[in-house]
Amino acid sequence: MLDLFDPVTLARIQFGFTVSFHFIFPSFTIGLASFLMVLEGLWLATGRHVYDNLYRYWLKIFAVTFAMGVVSGIVMSYQFGTNWSVFSDKAGPVIGPLMAYEVLTAFFLEAGFLGVMLFGLNKVGRKLHFAATCAVALGTFISAFWILSVNSWMQTPVGYEIGANGQFLPGPSWVAIIFNPSFPYRLVHTVIGAYLTTSLVVGAVGAWHLLKASDNKGARTMFSMAMWMASLVAPLQILAGDAHGLNTLVHQPAKVMAMEGHYQSHSHGAPLILFGIPNSAEKRIDYAIEIPKASSLILKHDPNAPLAGLDTIPDDREPPVAVVFWSFRIMVGIGFAILGLGLVSLFARVRGKLFQWRWLHRLAILMGPAGFIAVIAGWITTEVGRQPYTIYGLLRTMDSVSPLAAPAVGASLIAFIIVYFSVFGAGTWYIFKLMANPPKSFETAQPVEQGPIRSAGITPAPAIEGAQS
């Protein structure tokens, strides 16, 4: 049981709260930046103004979401000094440079071109503006690259040396640290998750406006693009998740045991427990609904392969089973629900009913927030499953916290909760307000392939633009 008056518990809750709040915004902006890049590229390639209109529509939403992501992320860096100073001191020589690389590469790239992207739409040439959009999209990916490299090293630490004062020092090769064993799997799984999260939001907004006006070109286009993403990428995400799980079994077996609910070892094939109630006191899953030997088949590709359970792990090294067990099932369940939505939309597309099946549109609206729930559930699975360590197998969480009293941590936690829900609640309300408005038409010129000035890559002056209208 968690002691809510324990400073370690309060520090964990505070960081978990702030990082969960923050993770919502990058999981959207990573995919949305790439979506904007695709929209503007399609406008340049085809000259169809529907892509230009959608670009302008989603650009406003991207700007607000990006700003909230930056602000919410700044707070976490302070917590490394206030609540986790011991961890920062011991792991700083390794994770500090990696986080600095994220600022020097990704953040500077995003900040340098974001102004052009947001305010240069009618001030610079469209090709130059497209280059700025690509730079911002690349910056969001690079940011995810470095942050996930840091997190993955904490999950599967390699390439380090222990200094005289107990610090983790970088070894002779930074490549081993950056590309640690779990990093490629975590990067692919997280980035695809961000793309799917964005596609569900875009699809929900498109479906909302299709219910109001089924002939809305912008709504049709965004809904169609979102459903293509769901139908084509969701299967890839399931495969990526499976590969990530197999990697976790090798490097963090206790986490997989908690995910699967395997309190006991199985010598002749382990069952796949679909649902049940973890009972840590009795070391069993109550009311379990399971498929015999399916877990061994998935994890070992052999239905009779033995699988070790938590009975092989000392009690003080076990992760909280109930949290990991249920968060994992929420993530997987939503993943298959996204796959189902994609397959249904593909069937509707083949039948020529993609824009006519109103029940499909309502289903897409219902699935709109599902991506955010899935990425948060996946993060909880990853981070809680790593417990009781901050650096897996090497540095315990209880030994990483700052020497603070519970009232100090609790007071700051309450302040964060109030401020976050007030400020970011208002920002989220404004985003919903922007989404509620249908895409407007910004057609002020002939299509690219018909306009000689546009075709030459020259942005016409306002007088010429008006003459062409």
Number of C-alpha atoms within 10 A of each C-alpha: 4 8 9 12 13 14 22 25 18 24 24 16 16 22 18 17 16 20 17 18 19 22 18 21 22 22 26 24 27 28 23 27 27 20 22 26 22 17 22 27 21 16 22 22 11 13 20 16 22 22 23 21 21 24 20 20 21 19 17 15 19 21 17 16 21 21 14 20 21 14 12 21 18 12 15 17 11 12 17 19 15 17 24 23 18 20 22 21 16 19 22 19 15 24 24 13 14 21 17 13 16 20 16 12 14 24 18 14 21 23 13 15 20 20 13 20 22 16 11 16 15 13 11 15 16 20 15 15 21 23 18 23 25 22 22 29 25 19 25 25 20 21 23 20 22 24 16 21 24 23 19 25 24 25 25 18 22 17 19 20 14 12 11 8 7 11 19 21 18 21 15 11 10 15 10 16 25 23 16 20 20 24 24 16 19 24 21 17 22 21 19 22 26 24 25 29 30 28 27 28 24 26 28 27 24 29 29 22 22 24 18 11 13 16 13 16 18 23 27 21 16 23 29 21 15 26 27 19 18 27 21 14 20 25 18 15 22 17 13 19 21 16 16 19 21 18 19 21 16 12 16 19 20 25 27 27 26 25 25 23 30 27 22 17 16 17 12 13 20 28 21 20 20 13 17 17 15 23 14 13 6 9 15 16 19 12 10 15 14 15 12 15 20 19 24 21 17 15 19 16 11 14 18 18 17 17 20 17 21 23 14 12 15 8 9 8 15 19 23 19 26 17 17 27 26 22 22 22 19 19 23 17 13 18 23 15 15 25 21 16 21 23 19 16 26 20 14 16 15 10 9 11 14 20 22 14 14 16 11 18 24 16 13 28 20 13 19 21 15 21 26 24 17 22 25 20 22 22 20 20 25 22 19 20 28 25 20 19 21 22 21 20 16 11 16 17 20 17 14 22 23 20 14 14 13 16 13 13 23 20 11 14 19 12 11 16 13 11 12 17 13 11 11 18 12 12 16 16 11 14 17 13 11 15 21 12 11 19 21 12 15 13 13 12 17 17 17 19 15 11 13 12 15 19 14 10 14 13 17 15 11 10 8 12 14 11 10 12 9
